[in-house]
């Protein structure tokens, strides 16, 4: 996610040029998107009954989710360190995050482990902001804010805990996971409103210029 940060003002012409589309950072981002259906498939294989939800496929799904989210950190670091920050990456990276997290939310709600109203609120916000980014892209790329990054961290942490087999989260850890998701929900809504304000300002400033 560090690719979302603005580039330094003193970069030279060669460094500020748009990097090639096919680079290691973008490949990792696309890999994260490809892993989404595999992640869902693992959870479906594990959803044939309460006992099955404590099985190996659930562990596989939890492990795959963790590995996919780690690539988010890796591709951001690579993009920054190798000068691979691109407009494509700024758009595709949050979409990859939203696809993976959204799939996790929906599957947990289908399994009856997360209230649907939590999933719906988060998904409506994420979809709305994604559409908003596309609408205002003519005025510029809207980078992720610190609050937006905190939101992703909280959602990821909550989901990762809730994805652990039920035999594990049936204890106090399950309560911790739920309250992390509640905090993530609040941050998600607040940062969503902040993005709307930023988009309005970006459009206003672009038209004034």
Backbone as JSON Lines, residues from 0, in Angstrom:
{"i":0,"aa":"X","n":[0.81,-1.2,0.0],"ca":[0.0,0.0,0.0],"c":[0.85,1.25,0.0]}
{"i":1,"aa":"X","n":[2.14,1.08,0.25],"ca":[3.02,2.24,0.27],"c":[3.16,2.87,-1.1]}
{"i":2,"aa":"X","n":[2.74,2.18,-2.15],"ca":[2.81,2.76,-3.48],"c":[1.88,3.96,-3.61]}
{"i":3,"aa":"X","n":[0.93,4.08,-2.69],"ca":[-0.04,5.15,-2.77],"c":[0.54,6.49,-2.35]}
{"i":4,"aa":"X","n":[1.7,6.44,-1.67],"ca":[2.29,7.68,-1.2],"c":[2.77,8.52,-2.39]}
{"i":5,"aa":"X","n":[2.71,9.83,-2.2],"ca":[3.15,10.72,-3.27],"c":[4.65,10.6,-3.47]}
{"i":6,"aa":"X","n":[5.1,10.76,-4.69],"ca":[6.51,10.68,-4.98],"c":[7.19,11.97,-4.57]}
{"i":7,"aa":"X","n":[8.5,11.91,-4.2],"ca":[9.21,13.12,-3.8],"c":[9.19,14.17,-4.89]}
{"i":8,"aa":"X","n":[9.27,15.46,-4.45],"ca":[9.19,16.56,-5.41],"c":[10.46,16.7,-6.24]}
{"i":9,"aa":"X","n":[11.59,16.13,-5.74],"ca":[12.86,16.38,-6.42],"c":[13.28,15.25,-7.35]}
{"i":10,"aa":"X","n":[12.36,14.39,-7.74],"ca":[12.74,13.32,-8.67],"c":[13.01,13.91,-10.04]}
{"i":11,"aa":"X","n":[13.96,13.31,-10.74],"ca":[14.33,13.8,-12.06],"c":[13.37,13.31,-13.11]}
{"i":12,"aa":"X","n":[13.51,13.77,-14.35],"ca":[12.62,13.39,-15.44],"c":[12.62,11.89,-15.68]}
{"i":13,"aa":"X","n":[13.82,11.26,-15.58],"ca":[13.88,9.82,-15.86],"c":[13.17,9.03,-14.8]}
{"i":14,"aa":"X","n":[13.27,9.51,-13.51],"ca":[12.68,8.77,-12.41],"c":[11.18,8.95,-12.34]}
{"i":15,"aa":"X","n":[10.68,10.13,-12.82],"ca":[9.27,10.44,-12.72],"c":[8.46,9.84,-13.86]}
{"i":16,"aa":"X","n":[9.14,9.28,-14.87],"ca":[8.44,8.68,-15.99],"c":[7.62,7.49,-15.52]}
{"i":17,"aa":"X","n":[6.49,7.27,-16.18],"ca":[5.63,6.15,-15.83],"c":[6.36,4.83,-16.11]}
{"i":18,"aa":"X","n":[6.48,3.96,-15.11],"ca":[7.18,2.68,-15.32],"c":[6.36,1.77,-16.22]}
{"i":19,"aa":"X","n":[6.97,0.71,-16.77],"ca":[6.23,-0.22,-17.63],"c":[5.11,-0.89,-16.86]}
{"i":20,"aa":"X","n":[4.03,-1.19,-17.56],"ca":[2.87,-1.8,-16.91],"c":[3.22,-3.16,-16.31]}
{"i":21,"aa":"X","n":[4.01,-3.95,-17.06],"ca":[4.38,-5.28,-16.6],"c":[5.65,-5.19,-15.75]}
{"i":22,"aa":"X","n":[5.47,-5.02,-14.45],"ca":[6.59,-5.0,-13.53],"c":[6.23,-5.85,-12.31]}
{"i":23,"aa":"X","n":[7.22,-6.14,-11.48],"ca":[7.04,-7.09,-10.38],"c":[5.96,-6.63,-9.4]}
{"i":24,"aa":"X","n":[5.88,-5.32,-9.15],"ca":[4.88,-4.82,-8.21],"c":[3.46,-5.05,-8.75]}
{"i":25,"aa":"X","n":[3.26,-4.73,-10.02],"ca":[1.93,-4.91,-10.62],"c":[1.58,-6.39,-10.77]}
{"i":26,"aa":"X","n":[2.59,-7.23,-11.04],"ca":[2.35,-8.67,-11.15],"c":[1.85,-9.22,-9.82]}
{"i":27,"aa":"X","n":[2.46,-8.79,-8.72],"ca":[2.03,-9.25,-7.4],"c":[0.61,-8.77,-7.08]}
{"i":28,"aa":"X","n":[0.3,-7.56,-7.52],"ca":[-1.05,-7.04,-7.32],"c":[-2.07,-7.9,-8.06]}
{"i":29,"aa":"X","n":[-1.76,-8.23,-9.32],"ca":[-2.68,-9.05,-10.11],"c":[-2.77,-10.47,-9.55]}
{"i":30,"aa":"X","n":[-1.66,-10.97,-9.01],"ca":[-1.68,-12.3,-8.39],"c":[-2.66,-12.31,-7.22]}
{"i":31,"aa":"X","n":[-2.68,-11.22,-6.47],"ca":[-3.59,-11.14,-5.33],"c":[-5.05,-11.21,-5.81]}
{"i":32,"aa":"X","n":[-5.34,-10.63,-6.94],"ca":[-6.69,-10.69,-7.49],"c":[-7.02,-12.12,-7.94]}
{"i":33,"aa":"X","n":[-6.05,-12.78,-8.58],"ca":[-6.25,-14.15,-9.05],"c":[-6.5,-15.12,-7.88]}
{"i":34,"aa":"X","n":[-5.91,-14.83,-6.72],"ca":[-6.06,-15.71,-5.57],"c":[-7.44,-15.61,-4.91]}
{"i":35,"aa":"X","n":[-8.21,-14.59,-5.25],"ca":[-9.53,-14.41,-4.62],"c":[-10.45,-15.62,-4.85]}
{"i":36,"aa":"X","n":[-10.67,-16.08,-6.1],"ca":[-11.54,-17.25,-6.27],"c":[-11.0,-18.51,-5.62]}
{"i":37,"aa":"X","n":[-9.68,-18.65,-5.55],"ca":[-9.09,-19.81,-4.87],"c":[-9.42,-19.76,-3.38]}
{"i":38,"aa":"X","n":[-9.31,-18.58,-2.8],"ca":[-9.64,-18.37,-1.4],"c":[-11.11,-18.73,-1.12]}
{"i":39,"aa":"X","n":[-12.0,-18.27,-1.99],"ca":[-13.43,-18.58,-1.84],"c":[-13.68,-20.08,-1.97]}
{"i":40,"aa":"X","n":[-13.0,-20.7,-2.91],"ca":[-13.15,-22.15,-3.14],"c":[-12.74,-22.93,-1.9]}
{"i":41,"aa":"X","n":[-11.65,-22.55,-1.27],"ca":[-11.21,-23.23,-0.05],"c":[-12.28,-23.14,1.04]}
{"i":42,"aa":"X","n":[-12.89,-21.97,1.19],"ca":[-13.93,-21.81,2.21],"c":[-15.17,-22.63,1.87]}
{"i":43,"aa":"X","n":[-15.49,-22.71,0.58],"ca":[-16.65,-23.52,0.16],"c":[-16.4,-25.0,0.42]}
{"i":44,"aa":"X","n":[-15.19,-25.45,0.16],"ca":[-14.85,-26.85,0.43],"c":[-14.97,-27.18,1.91]}
{"i":45,"aa":"X","n":[-14.81,-26.16,2.73],"ca":[-14.82,-26.35,4.18],"c":[-16.19,-26.1,4.8]}
{"i":46,"aa":"X","n":[-17.18,-25.79,3.96],"ca":[-18.48,-25.33,4.47],"c":[-19.56,-26.4,4.4]}
{"i":47,"aa":"X","n":[-19.2,-27.67,4.44],"ca":[-20.18,-28.74,4.34],"c":[-20.78,-29.14,5.68]}
{"i":48,"aa":"X","n":[-20.46,-28.39,6.72],"ca":[-21.0,-28.7,8.04],"c":[-20.15,-28.06,9.11]}
{"i":49,"aa":"X","n":[-20.66,-27.97,10.33],"ca":[-19.95,-27.32,11.41],"c":[-18.62,-28.0,11.68]}
{"i":50,"aa":"X","n":[-18.62,-29.33,11.64],"ca":[-17.38,-30.05,11.88],"c":[-16.36,-29.76,10.78]}
{"i":51,"aa":"X","n":[-16.87,-29.69,9.54],"ca":[-15.97,-29.44,8.41],"c":[-15.29,-28.08,8.52]}
{"i":52,"aa":"X","n":[-15.98,-27.11,9.15],"ca":[-15.42,-25.77,9.26],"c":[-14.22,-25.73,10.2]}
{"i":53,"aa":"X","n":[-13.95,-26.8,10.89],"ca":[-12.76,-26.88,11.73],"c":[-11.64,-27.64,11.04]}
{"i":54,"aa":"X","n":[-11.8,-27.92,9.75],"ca":[-10.88,-28.79,9.06],"c":[-9.75,-28.1,8.35]}
{"i":55,"aa":"X","n":[-9.04,-28.88,7.54],"ca":[-7.85,-28.41,6.86],"c":[-8.11,-27.32,5.84]}
{"i":56,"aa":"X","n":[-9.27,-27.39,5.16],"ca":[-9.54,-26.39,4.14],"c":[-9.7,-25.0,4.76]}
{"i":57,"aa":"X","n":[-10.25,-24.96,5.98],"ca":[-10.38,-23.67,6.67],"c":[-9.0,-23.1,6.99]}
{"i":58,"aa":"X","n":[-8.1,-23.97,7.44],"ca":[-6.73,-23.52,7.68],"c":[-6.08,-23.05,6.39]}
{"i":59,"aa":"X","n":[-6.36,-23.77,5.29],"ca":[-5.79,-23.38,4.0],"c":[-6.29,-22.0,3.57]}
{"i":60,"aa":"X","n":[-7.58,-21.75,3.79],"ca":[-8.16,-20.46,3.44],"c":[-7.54,-19.35,4.28]}
{"i":61,"aa":"X","n":[-7.38,-19.6,5.58],"ca":[-6.78,-18.6,6.47],"c":[-5.32,-18.33,6.06]}
{"i":62,"aa":"X","n":[-4.59,-19.39,5.71],"ca":[-3.21,-19.22,5.29],"c":[-3.09,-18.47,3.98]}
{"i":63,"aa":"X","n":[-3.99,-18.78,3.03],"ca":[-3.96,-18.11,1.74],"c":[-4.28,-16.62,1.89]}
{"i":64,"aa":"X","n":[-5.24,-16.31,2.77],"ca":[-5.58,-14.91,3.01],"c":[-4.38,-14.17,3.56]}
{"i":65,"aa":"X","n":[-3.68,-14.79,4.52],"ca":[-2.5,-14.15,5.11],"c":[-1.41,-13.94,4.05]}
{"i":66,"aa":"X","n":[-1.16,-14.96,3.24],"ca":[-0.12,-14.85,2.2],"c":[-0.47,-13.77,1.18]}
{"i":67,"aa":"X","n":[-1.74,-13.7,0.79],"ca":[-2.16,-12.7,-0.19],"c":[-1.99,-11.29,0.35]}
{"i":68,"aa":"X","n":[-2.33,-11.09,1.62],"ca":[-2.21,-9.75,2.19],"c":[-0.75,-9.37,2.41]}
{"i":69,"aa":"X","n":[0.11,-10.36,2.63],"ca":[1.54,-10.07,2.74],"c":[2.08,-9.53,1.42]}
{"i":70,"aa":"X","n":[1.56,-10.05,0.3],"ca":[2.0,-9.54,-1.0],"c":[1.65,-8.07,-1.17]}
{"i":71,"aa":"X","n":[0.62,-7.62,-0.45],"ca":[0.25,-6.21,-0.51],"c":[1.38,-5.35,0.04]}
{"i":72,"aa":"X","n":[1.97,-5.8,1.13],"ca":[3.12,-5.09,1.71],"c":[4.34,-5.18,0.79]}
{"i":73,"aa":"X","n":[4.56,-6.37,0.23],"ca":[5.74,-6.58,-0.61],"c":[5.67,-5.74,-1.88]}
{"i":74,"aa":"X","n":[4.52,-5.76,-2.57],"ca":[4.46,-5.03,-3.83],"c":[4.56,-3.52,-3.61]}
{"i":75,"aa":"X","n":[4.04,-3.05,-2.46],"ca":[4.18,-1.63,-2.16],"c":[5.63,-1.24,-1.93]}
{"i":76,"aa":"X","n":[6.36,-2.06,-1.17],"ca":[7.77,-1.79,-0.91],"c":[8.6,-1.83,-2.2]}
{"i":77,"aa":"X","n":[8.29,-2.81,-3.05],"ca":[9.02,-2.93,-4.32],"c":[8.74,-1.73,-5.22]}
{"i":78,"aa":"X","n":[7.48,-1.32,-5.25],"ca":[7.11,-0.19,-6.11],"c":[7.86,1.07,-5.7]}
{"i":79,"aa":"X","n":[8.0,1.27,-4.39],"ca":[8.67,2.47,-3.9],"c":[10.18,2.38,-4.07]}
{"i":80,"aa":"X","n":[10.76,1.24,-3.71],"ca":[12.22,1.13,-3.73],"c":[12.79,1.05,-5.15]}
{"i":81,"aa":"X","n":[12.01,0.51,-6.09],"ca":[12.51,0.35,-7.46],"c":[11.94,1.37,-8.43]}
{"i":82,"aa":"X","n":[11.25,2.36,-7.92],"ca":[10.69,3.38,-8.79],"c":[9.6,2.86,-9.69]}
{"i":83,"aa":"X","n":[8.78,1.93,-9.18],"ca":[7.73,1.31,-9.98],"c":[6.34,1.83,-9.63]}
{"i":84,"aa":"X","n":[6.28,2.95,-8.92],"ca":[4.98,3.54,-8.6],"c":[4.3,3.96,-9.89]}
{"i":85,"aa":"X","n":[3.09,3.46,-10.12],"ca":[2.39,3.73,-11.37],"c":[0.93,4.05,-11.09]}
{"i":86,"aa":"X","n":[0.3,4.74,-12.03],"ca":[-1.13,5.03,-11.89],"c":[-1.94,3.74,-11.88]}
{"i":87,"aa":"X","n":[-1.51,2.76,-12.67],"ca":[-2.19,1.46,-12.66],"c":[-2.12,0.84,-11.27]}
{"i":88,"aa":"X","n":[-0.94,0.88,-10.65],"ca":[-0.78,0.31,-9.33],"c":[-1.62,1.02,-8.29]}
{"i":89,"aa":"X","n":[-1.72,2.34,-8.4],"ca":[-2.51,3.1,-7.44],"c":[-3.98,2.73,-7.51]}
{"i":90,"aa":"X","n":[-4.43,2.32,-8.69],"ca":[-5.83,1.94,-8.85],"c":[-6.03,0.45,-8.57]}
{"i":91,"aa":"X","n":[-5.16,-0.4,-9.13],"ca":[-5.33,-1.85,-9.01],"c":[-5.06,-2.35,-7.59]}
{"i":92,"aa":"X","n":[-4.12,-1.72,-6.89],"ca":[-3.76,-2.19,-5.55],"c":[-4.95,-2.15,-4.59]}
{"i":93,"aa":"X","n":[-5.66,-1.02,-4.45],"ca":[-6.82,-1.02,-3.56],"c":[-7.95,-1.91,-4.06]}
{"i":94,"aa":"X","n":[-8.07,-2.08,-5.39],"ca":[-9.1,-2.97,-5.91],"c":[-8.82,-4.41,-5.5]}
{"i":95,"aa":"X","n":[-7.53,-4.8,-5.56],"ca":[-7.14,-6.15,-5.13],"c":[-7.46,-6.36,-3.65]}
{"i":96,"aa":"X","n":[-7.14,-5.36,-2.83],"ca":[-7.45,-5.44,-1.4],"c":[-8.95,-5.6,-1.17]}
{"i":97,"aa":"X","n":[-9.72,-4.78,-1.86],"ca":[-11.17,-4.8,-1.68],"c":[-11.77,-6.13,-2.13]}
{"i":98,"aa":"X","n":[-11.25,-6.69,-3.24],"ca":[-11.76,-7.96,-3.74],"c":[-11.52,-9.08,-2.73]}
{"i":99,"aa":"X","n":[-10.33,-9.13,-2.17],"ca":[-9.99,-10.19,-1.22],"c":[-10.74,-10.02,0.1]}
{"i":100,"aa":"X","n":[-10.74,-8.8,0.61],"ca":[-11.44,-8.55,1.87],"c":[-12.94,-8.71,1.69]}
{"i":101,"aa":"X","n":[-13.47,-8.24,0.57],"ca":[-14.89,-8.38,0.3],"c":[-15.31,-9.84,0.22]}
{"i":102,"aa":"X","n":[-14.49,-10.65,-0.42],"ca":[-14.79,-12.08,-0.51],"c":[-14.81,-12.71,0.88]}
{"i":103,"aa":"X","n":[-13.86,-12.31,1.73],"ca":[-13.82,-12.83,3.09],"c":[-15.05,-12.44,3.89]}
{"i":104,"aa":"X","n":[-15.47,-11.19,3.76],"ca":[-16.65,-10.71,4.48],"c":[-17.9,-11.48,4.06]}
{"i":105,"aa":"X","n":[-18.07,-11.62,2.75],"ca":[-19.27,-12.3,2.23],"c":[-19.29,-13.76,2.66]}
{"i":106,"aa":"X","n":[-18.16,-14.43,2.57],"ca":[-18.12,-15.84,2.95],"c":[-18.39,-16.03,4.44]}
{"i":107,"aa":"X","n":[-17.84,-15.17,5.29],"ca":[-18.09,-15.29,6.72],"c":[-19.55,-15.03,7.05]}
{"i":108,"aa":"X","n":[-20.18,-14.11,6.32],"ca":[-21.61,-13.86,6.53],"c":[-22.44,-15.05,6.05]}
{"i":109,"aa":"X","n":[-22.06,-15.64,4.91],"ca":[-22.76,-16.83,4.43],"c":[-22.65,-17.99,5.41]}
{"i":110,"aa":"X","n":[-21.52,-18.05,6.11],"ca":[-21.3,-19.11,7.09],"c":[-21.94,-18.79,8.44]}
{"i":111,"aa":"X","n":[-22.56,-17.61,8.53],"ca":[-23.22,-17.22,9.77],"c":[-22.28,-16.78,10.87]}
{"i":112,"aa":"X","n":[-21.05,-16.39,10.51],"ca":[-20.06,-16.02,11.51],"c":[-19.86,-14.51,11.62]}
{"i":113,"aa":"X","n":[-20.47,-13.74,10.72],"ca":[-20.37,-12.28,10.75],"c":[-21.73,-11.72,10.33]}
{"i":114,"aa":"X","n":[-22.3,-10.79,11.1],"ca":[-23.61,-10.23,10.74],"c":[-23.6,-9.61,9.34]}
{"i":115,"aa":"X","n":[-24.67,-9.85,8.6],"ca":[-24.74,-9.33,7.25],"c":[-24.69,-7.81,7.2]}
{"i":116,"aa":"X","n":[-25.24,-7.13,8.22],"ca":[-25.26,-5.66,8.18],"c":[-23.83,-5.1,8.21]}
{"i":117,"aa":"X","n":[-22.91,-5.79,8.87],"ca":[-21.52,-5.35,8.88],"c":[-20.93,-5.48,7.48]}
{"i":118,"aa":"X","n":[-21.16,-6.62,6.86],"ca":[-20.64,-6.87,5.51],"c":[-21.22,-5.87,4.52]}
{"i":119,"aa":"X","n":[-22.53,-5.64,4.58],"ca":[-23.18,-4.73,3.63],"c":[-22.66,-3.31,3.77]}
{"i":120,"aa":"X","n":[-22.53,-2.82,5.0],"ca":[-22.03,-1.46,5.21],"c":[-20.62,-1.29,4.65]}
{"i":121,"aa":"X","n":[-19.77,-2.25,4.93],"ca":[-18.38,-2.16,4.45],"c":[-18.32,-2.24,2.94]}
{"i":122,"aa":"X","n":[-19.08,-3.17,2.35],"ca":[-19.03,-3.33,0.89],"c":[-19.61,-2.13,0.16]}
{"i":123,"aa":"X","n":[-20.69,-1.55,0.7],"ca":[-21.28,-0.37,0.07],"c":[-20.27,0.78,0.08]}
{"i":124,"aa":"X","n":[-19.58,0.94,1.2],"ca":[-18.57,1.99,1.29],"c":[-17.45,1.73,0.3]}
{"i":125,"aa":"X","n":[-16.93,0.5,0.26],"ca":[-15.8,0.19,-0.62],"c":[-16.17,0.35,-2.08]}
{"i":126,"aa":"X","n":[-17.34,-0.15,-2.46],"ca":[-17.78,-0.02,-3.85],"c":[-17.99,1.44,-4.21]}
{"i":127,"aa":"X","n":[-18.59,2.18,-3.29],"ca":[-18.85,3.59,-3.55],"c":[-17.57,4.38,-3.77]}
{"i":128,"aa":"X","n":[-16.55,4.13,-2.94],"ca":[-15.3,4.86,-3.07],"c":[-14.55,4.44,-4.34]}
{"i":129,"aa":"X","n":[-14.65,3.16,-4.71],"ca":[-14.02,2.7,-5.96],"c":[-14.64,3.4,-7.16]}
{"i":130,"aa":"X","n":[-15.97,3.49,-7.18],"ca":[-16.65,4.19,-8.26],"c":[-16.28,5.67,-8.26]}
{"i":131,"aa":"X","n":[-16.18,6.24,-7.06],"ca":[-15.81,7.65,-6.95],"c":[-14.42,7.9,-7.52]}
{"i":132,"aa":"X","n":[-13.48,6.99,-7.25],"ca":[-12.13,7.13,-7.8],"c":[-12.17,7.16,-9.33]}
{"i":133,"aa":"X","n":[-13.01,6.29,-9.91],"ca":[-13.11,6.24,-11.37],"c":[-13.72,7.52,-11.93]}
{"i":134,"aa":"X","n":[-14.67,8.08,-11.2],"ca":[-15.35,9.29,-11.67],"c":[-14.41,10.49,-11.67]}
{"i":135,"aa":"X","n":[-13.59,10.61,-10.62],"ca":[-12.73,11.79,-10.5],"c":[-11.35,11.59,-11.1]}
{"i":136,"aa":"X","n":[-11.11,10.43,-11.75],"ca":[-9.77,10.16,-12.27],"c":[-9.38,11.18,-13.34]}
{"i":137,"aa":"X","n":[-10.35,11.82,-13.98],"ca":[-10.03,12.84,-14.98],"c":[-9.36,14.06,-14.32]}
{"i":138,"aa":"X","n":[-9.59,14.22,-13.03],"ca":[-8.99,15.34,-12.3],"c":[-7.7,14.93,-11.57]}
{"i":139,"aa":"X","n":[-7.44,13.63,-11.52],"ca":[-6.24,13.14,-10.85],"c":[-6.54,11.85,-10.09]}
{"i":140,"aa":"X","n":[-5.47,11.14,-9.74],"ca":[-5.6,9.89,-8.99],"c":[-5.7,10.22,-7.5]}
{"i":141,"aa":"X","n":[-6.73,9.71,-6.86],"ca":[-6.94,9.97,-5.44],"c":[-6.19,8.92,-4.62]}
{"i":142,"aa":"X","n":[-5.07,9.3,-3.97],"ca":[-4.27,8.32,-3.23],"c":[-4.95,7.9,-1.94]}
{"i":143,"aa":"X","n":[-4.51,6.77,-1.39],"ca":[-5.05,6.3,-0.13],"c":[-4.57,7.2,1.0]}
{"i":144,"aa":"X","n":[-5.47,7.53,1.92],"ca":[-5.12,8.34,3.07],"c":[-4.6,7.44,4.19]}
{"i":145,"aa":"X","n":[-4.07,8.07,5.23],"ca":[-3.61,7.29,6.38],"c":[-4.77,6.55,7.02]}
{"i":146,"aa":"X","n":[-5.91,7.24,7.08],"ca":[-7.1,6.59,7.63],"c":[-7.54,5.4,6.8]}
{"i":147,"aa":"X","n":[-7.41,5.54,5.47],"ca":[-7.77,4.44,4.59],"c":[-6.86,3.24,4.79]}
{"i":148,"aa":"X","n":[-5.57,3.5,5.03],"ca":[-4.63,2.42,5.27],"c":[-4.92,1.75,6.62]}
{"i":149,"aa":"X","n":[-5.26,2.57,7.64],"ca":[-5.62,2.02,8.95],"c":[-6.85,1.15,8.83]}
{"i":150,"aa":"X","n":[-7.8,1.59,8.02],"ca":[-9.02,0.81,7.79],"c":[-8.69,-0.56,7.23]}
{"i":151,"aa":"X","n":[-7.8,-0.6,6.25],"ca":[-7.42,-1.87,5.63],"c":[-6.72,-2.78,6.64]}
{"i":152,"aa":"X","n":[-5.84,-2.19,7.46],"ca":[-5.13,-2.98,8.48],"c":[-6.13,-3.6,9.47]}
{"i":153,"aa":"X","n":[-7.09,-2.8,9.93],"ca":[-8.07,-3.3,10.89],"c":[-8.96,-4.38,10.27]}
{"i":154,"aa":"X","n":[-9.41,-4.15,9.04],"ca":[-10.24,-5.15,8.37],"c":[-9.46,-6.45,8.18]}
{"i":155,"aa":"X","n":[-8.2,-6.32,7.79],"ca":[-7.37,-7.5,7.57],"c":[-7.16,-8.27,8.86]}
{"i":156,"aa":"X","n":[-6.85,-7.56,9.95],"ca":[-6.62,-8.21,11.24],"c":[-7.87,-8.92,11.73]}
{"i":157,"aa":"X","n":[-9.01,-8.24,11.64],"ca":[-10.27,-8.84,12.08],"c":[-10.63,-10.07,11.28]}
{"i":158,"aa":"X","n":[-10.5,-9.97,9.97],"ca":[-10.82,-11.1,9.1],"c":[-9.87,-12.27,9.33]}
{"i":159,"aa":"X","n":[-8.58,-11.96,9.49],"ca":[-7.62,-13.03,9.69],"c":[-7.94,-13.85,10.93]}
{"i":160,"aa":"X","n":[-8.32,-13.18,12.02],"ca":[-8.69,-13.89,13.24],"c":[-9.98,-14.68,13.05]}
{"i":161,"aa":"X","n":[-10.96,-14.09,12.36],"ca":[-12.24,-14.77,12.17],"c":[-12.13,-15.93,11.2]}
{"i":162,"aa":"X","n":[-11.11,-15.92,10.35],"ca":[-10.93,-17.01,9.4],"c":[-10.31,-18.25,10.04]}
{"i":163,"aa":"X","n":[-9.73,-18.08,11.21],"ca":[-9.2,-19.26,11.9],"c":[-10.34,-20.23,12.19]}
{"i":164,"aa":"X","n":[-10.08,-21.52,12.19],"ca":[-11.15,-22.5,12.43],"c":[-11.95,-22.19,13.69]}
{"i":165,"aa":"X","n":[-13.23,-22.52,13.66],"ca":[-14.14,-22.19,14.75],"c":[-13.68,-22.74,16.09]}
{"i":166,"aa":"X","n":[-12.99,-23.87,16.07],"ca":[-12.53,-24.46,17.32],"c":[-11.52,-23.55,18.01]}
{"i":167,"aa":"X","n":[-10.88,-22.66,17.23],"ca":[-9.9,-21.74,17.8],"c":[-10.58,-20.46,18.27]}
{"i":168,"aa":"X","n":[-11.42,-19.85,17.41],"ca":[-12.01,-18.56,17.75],"c":[-13.25,-18.68,18.6]}
{"i":169,"aa":"X","n":[-13.63,-19.89,19.02],"ca":[-14.8,-20.04,19.89],"c":[-14.53,-19.5,21.29]}
{"i":170,"aa":"X","n":[-13.27,-19.22,21.61],"ca":[-12.91,-18.69,22.92],"c":[-12.89,-17.16,22.87]}
{"i":171,"aa":"X","n":[-12.13,-16.55,23.79],"ca":[-12.06,-15.1,23.89],"c":[-11.52,-14.46,22.62]}
{"i":172,"aa":"X","n":[-10.73,-15.22,21.83],"ca":[-10.18,-14.67,20.6],"c":[-11.28,-14.3,19.61]}
{"i":173,"aa":"X","n":[-12.38,-15.05,19.64],"ca":[-13.51,-14.72,18.78],"c":[-14.09,-13.36,19.11]}
{"i":174,"aa":"X","n":[-14.16,-13.03,20.41],"ca":[-14.67,-11.72,20.82],"c":[-13.72,-10.61,20.37]}
{"i":175,"aa":"X","n":[-12.42,-10.86,20.51],"ca":[-11.43,-9.89,20.06],"c":[-11.58,-9.61,18.57]}
{"i":176,"aa":"X","n":[-11.74,-10.68,17.78],"ca":[-11.89,-10.54,16.33],"c":[-13.13,-9.71,16.0]}
{"i":177,"aa":"X","n":[-14.23,-9.98,16.71],"ca":[-15.48,-9.26,16.44],"c":[-15.33,-7.77,16.73]}
{"i":178,"aa":"X","n":[-14.71,-7.42,17.84],"ca":[-14.58,-6.0,18.2],"c":[-13.59,-5.29,17.31]}
{"i":179,"aa":"X","n":[-12.59,-6.0,16.82],"ca":[-11.7,-5.4,15.83],"c":[-12.49,-5.05,14.57]}
{"i":180,"aa":"X","n":[-13.4,-5.94,14.18],"ca":[-14.24,-5.68,13.01],"c":[-15.16,-4.49,13.26]}
{"i":181,"aa":"X","n":[-15.64,-4.31,14.49],"ca":[-16.5,-3.17,14.8],"c":[-15.72,-1.85,14.68]}
{"i":182,"aa":"X","n":[-14.49,-1.85,15.21],"ca":[-13.65,-0.66,15.07],"c":[-13.34,-0.4,13.59]}
{"i":183,"aa":"X","n":[-13.06,-1.48,12.85],"ca":[-12.8,-1.35,11.41],"c":[-14.01,-0.76,10.7]}
{"i":184,"aa":"X","n":[-15.2,-1.16,11.12],"ca":[-16.42,-0.64,10.49],"c":[-16.54,0.87,10.7]}
{"i":185,"aa":"X","n":[-16.28,1.33,11.91],"ca":[-16.36,2.76,12.21],"c":[-15.34,3.54,11.37]}
{"i":186,"aa":"X","n":[-14.1,3.05,11.34],"ca":[-13.05,3.72,10.56],"c":[-13.39,3.69,9.07]}
{"i":187,"aa":"X","n":[-13.99,2.59,8.62],"ca":[-14.38,2.46,7.22],"c":[-15.38,3.53,6.83]}
{"i":188,"aa":"X","n":[-16.39,3.74,7.65],"ca":[-17.43,4.74,7.35],"c":[-16.86,6.15,7.41]}
{"i":189,"aa":"X","n":[-16.08,6.45,8.45],"ca":[-15.52,7.79,8.61],"c":[-14.57,8.14,7.46]}
{"i":190,"aa":"X","n":[-13.69,7.22,7.1],"ca":[-12.76,7.49,6.0],"c":[-13.48,7.58,4.66]}
{"i":191,"aa":"X","n":[-14.59,6.86,4.53],"ca":[-15.38,6.97,3.31],"c":[-15.92,8.38,3.13]}
{"i":192,"aa":"X","n":[-16.42,8.97,4.2],"ca":[-16.9,10.36,4.14],"c":[-15.76,11.31,3.82]}
{"i":193,"aa":"X","n":[-14.58,11.03,4.37],"ca":[-13.42,11.88,4.11],"c":[-13.02,11.83,2.64]}
{"i":194,"aa":"X","n":[-13.1,10.64,2.01],"ca":[-12.79,10.51,0.59],"c":[-13.78,11.31,-0.26]}
{"i":195,"aa":"X","n":[-15.04,11.32,0.14],"ca":[-16.04,12.08,-0.61],"c":[-15.7,13.57,-0.58]}
{"i":196,"aa":"X","n":[-15.32,14.07,0.6],"ca":[-14.92,15.47,0.73],"c":[-13.69,15.76,-0.13]}
{"i":197,"aa":"X","n":[-12.71,14.86,-0.11],"ca":[-11.49,15.05,-0.9],"c":[-11.79,15.07,-2.39]}
{"i":198,"aa":"X","n":[-12.72,14.2,-2.84],"ca":[-13.08,14.16,-4.25],"c":[-13.76,15.46,-4.68]}
{"i":199,"aa":"X","n":[-14.6,16.0,-3.81],"ca":[-15.27,17.26,-4.12],"c":[-14.26,18.38,-4.24]}
{"i":200,"aa":"X","n":[-13.27,18.41,-3.34],"ca":[-12.24,19.44,-3.38],"c":[-11.37,19.28,-4.63]}
{"i":201,"aa":"X","n":[-11.02,18.03,-4.97],"ca":[-10.19,17.79,-6.16],"c":[-10.9,18.28,-7.41]}
{"i":202,"aa":"X","n":[-12.17,17.97,-7.52],"ca":[-12.96,18.42,-8.69],"c":[-13.06,19.93,-8.73]}
{"i":203,"aa":"X","n":[-13.29,20.55,-7.58],"ca":[-13.4,22.01,-7.52],"c":[-12.1,22.69,-7.9]}
{"i":204,"aa":"X","n":[-10.97,22.18,-7.35],"ca":[-9.68,22.79,-7.64],"c":[-9.3,22.61,-9.1]}
{"i":205,"aa":"X","n":[-9.6,21.43,-9.68],"ca":[-9.28,21.18,-11.08],"c":[-10.06,22.11,-12.0]}
{"i":206,"aa":"X","n":[-11.33,22.33,-11.68],"ca":[-12.13,23.2,-12.52],"c":[-11.69,24.66,-12.38]}
{"i":207,"aa":"X","n":[-11.27,25.03,-11.17],"ca":[-10.8,26.41,-10.95],"c":[-9.5,26.64,-11.7]}
{"i":208,"aa":"X","n":[-8.66,25.61,-11.81],"ca":[-7.39,25.77,-12.51],"c":[-7.59,25.84,-14.02]}
